[in-house]
Amino acid sequence: MIVNGKLTAKNQTTLPAEVRRQLGLKSGDRLRYVIGDDGTVLIEKDDLDFDSLRGLVKSGVSLTDDELSASIDAAREAAARGDRA
């Protein structure tokens, strides 16, 4: 399926209704953009939740904000690859 869109002067776009329908998106949902080395872009509903992060960090370990963000990013990338536990 090919669906066309448009980028506004403010670098924004509206996801066409067919895309929202296919992904089961509603207002307020988060999106994940997976960008391939060849320039392809995969748009997914970002349904990563707290439970999927459980066990990512050992109990009692103190992380900086940057380390926590990096851990969350790694979990998202693993989920995008289908490595979610």
Number of C-alpha atoms within 10 A of each C-alpha: 4 5 9 7 10 11 9 9 7 6 7 9 11 11 14 12 11 11 16 14 11 8 13 11 17 10 6 6 10 12 13 16 13 16 11 9 7 6 8 10 12 11 13 15 15 15 13 16 9 7 7 14 15 10 9 12 13 8 7 6 6 10 11 8 9 9 11 14 12 12 16 16 12 13 18 22 15 13 16 17 10 9 10 13 9
